[in-house]
Amino acid sequence: MTTTMGAVTLYNASFEPLGRVSFKHAVRMLFREVAVVHEQQGDKMIGPHPWPKAVRLVRYIAMHWMYRPAGYSREGVLKRDQHRCAYCGGHARTIDHLLPQSRGGRWTWMNTVAACGRCNGRKGNRTPEEAHMSLRVQPFVPTRAQLAAIA
């Protein structure tokens, strides 16, 4: 995180992670007294408050919507798989379709996994079985809360 503007982690009053908010939003929450600094960035201050790295809500907010399935995104797949290749465990930057797009594979949670460029190229236009490559992880549909909890 940069010391001027960046994302600040947001926790519920029960200490469960809710996600991230902008630095400006976090400061507004502090001055409205709906949140307190949970973790500060160094000794810097912003008015009477320590410079926030993480803030915690003062009152508990019921977040039932957080436990619904997350909307699909490329970033979400990488986050779900913790940027680890589903085939070799190395650092992943690409998304691989288990059933290739050219063969009807879709952009869904259950058909995509994070993959490193080397493994993605090696698998090519085949299924993992056809390429004789085994998955180290099984794809799943994460909830919004699961994605928010992954750092």
C-alpha positions in Angstrom: 0.0 0.0 0.0 1.2 3.5 -0.7 1.5 5.9 2.1 -0.7 8.5 0.5 -3.7 6.9 -1.2 -4.5 3.2 -1.4 -6.9 0.5 -0.4 -7.7 0.0 3.3 -8.9 -3.4 4.7 -12.4 -3.2 6.2 -13.5 -5.4 9.1 -16.9 -5.9 10.6 -17.4 -5.2 14.3 -17.0 -9.0 14.7 -13.5 -8.8 13.1 -14.6 -10.7 10.0 -13.1 -9.2 6.8 -15.6 -7.4 4.6 -13.2 -6.4 1.8 -11.3 -3.2 0.9 -12.3 0.4 0.7 -10.5 3.5 -0.7 -8.3 5.5 1.7 -10.7 8.5 1.3 -13.7 6.3 2.3 -11.9 4.9 5.3 -11.0 8.4 6.5 -14.6 9.6 6.1 -15.7 6.5 8.1 -13.2 7.5 10.9 -14.4 11.1 11.1 -18.1 10.0 11.0 -17.2 7.6 13.9 -18.6 4.6 12.2 -15.2 2.9 12.2 -12.0 2.8 14.3 -8.5 2.2 13.2 -7.8 -1.5 13.6 -4.3 -1.5 12.2 -2.3 1.7 11.5 0.5 2.5 9.0 3.6 3.6 10.9 3.4 6.6 13.2 1.7 8.9 10.7 -1.5 10.7 11.7 -4.4 12.1 9.8 -6.0 14.6 12.1 -6.7 12.9 15.4 -6.6 9.4 13.9 -3.6 7.1 13.2 -3.0 6.6 9.4 -5.3 3.6 8.7 -4.1 0.4 7.1 -7.2 -1.5 8.3 -10.4 -0.1 9.9 -13.1 -1.9 11.9 -16.8 -1.0 12.0 -18.1 0.2 15.4 -21.5 -1.6 14.9 -22.0 -5.1 13.5 -23.5 -5.1 10.0 -25.3 -8.2 8.9 -23.8 -9.3 5.6 -26.0 -12.1 4.4 -25.3 -11.0 0.8 -21.6 -11.8 1.4 -22.4 -15.5 1.5 -24.0 -15.6 -1.9 -21.9 -16.9 -4.8 -19.4 -14.3 -6.1 -19.8 -12.9 -9.6 -17.4 -14.4 -12.0 -14.2 -12.5 -13.0 -10.7 -13.3 -14.1 -9.3 -11.5 -11.0 -11.7 -13.6 -8.9 -10.3 -16.9 -10.3 -6.7 -15.8 -9.7 -7.7 -14.8 -6.1 -9.7 -18.0 -5.5 -6.7 -20.1 -6.6 -4.3 -17.7 -4.7 -2.3 -17.0 -7.9 -1.0 -20.6 -7.9 -1.0 -22.7 -11.0 -3.6 -25.5 -10.8 -1.1 -27.9 -12.5 2.4 -27.2 -11.2 1.8 -24.9 -8.2 3.9 -22.1 -9.6 2.9 -18.5 -9.8 -0.1 -18.1 -12.1 -0.9 -15.1 -14.3 -3.2 -16.7 -16.8 -6.6 -18.4 -16.8 -7.0 -21.9 -18.3 -10.3 -23.4 -19.4 -10.6 -27.0 -18.4 -12.8 -27.6 -21.5 -11.3 -25.2 -24.0 -13.3 -22.4 -25.4 -12.9 -23.7 -29.0 -14.7 -26.8 -27.8 -17.6 -25.1 -26.1 -16.0 -24.3 -22.8 -17.4 -21.3 -21.0 -16.0 -18.6 -18.7 -17.4 -20.1 -15.4 -16.0 -20.8 -12.0 -16.2 -24.5 -12.6 -14.5 -24.5 -16.0 -11.6 -22.2 -15.2 -8.5 -22.4 -13.1 -5.4 -20.2 -12.6 -2.4 -21.4 -14.6 1.2 -20.4 -15.3 2.0 -19.6 -18.9 4.1 -22.7 -19.3 1.4 -25.1 -18.2 -1.3 -23.2 -20.0 0.7 -23.5 -23.2 1.5 -27.1 -22.6 -2.1 -28.0 -22.1 -3.1 -26.1 -25.2 -6.5 -26.9 -26.8 -7.0 -30.1 -24.8 -8.7 -31.2 -21.6 -6.3 -31.9 -18.7 -7.0 -35.6 -19.2 -6.0 -35.5 -22.9 -2.9 -33.5 -22.0 -2.0 -36.0 -19.2 -2.0 -33.2 -16.7 -3.6 -33.6 -13.2 -5.2 -30.8 -11.3 -3.7 -30.0 -7.9 -6.9 -28.1 -6.9 -10.6 -28.6 -7.8 -12.4 -25.5 -9.1 -15.4 -24.3 -6.9 -17.8 -21.4 -6.8 -16.6 -19.1 -4.0 -18.8 -16.8 -2.0 -18.2 -13.1 -1.8 -17.0 -13.6 1.8 -14.4 -16.2 0.8 -12.9 -13.9 -1.8 -12.9 -11.0 0.7 -11.1 -13.1 3.2 -8.2 -14.0 0.8 -5.5 -11.4 1.1 
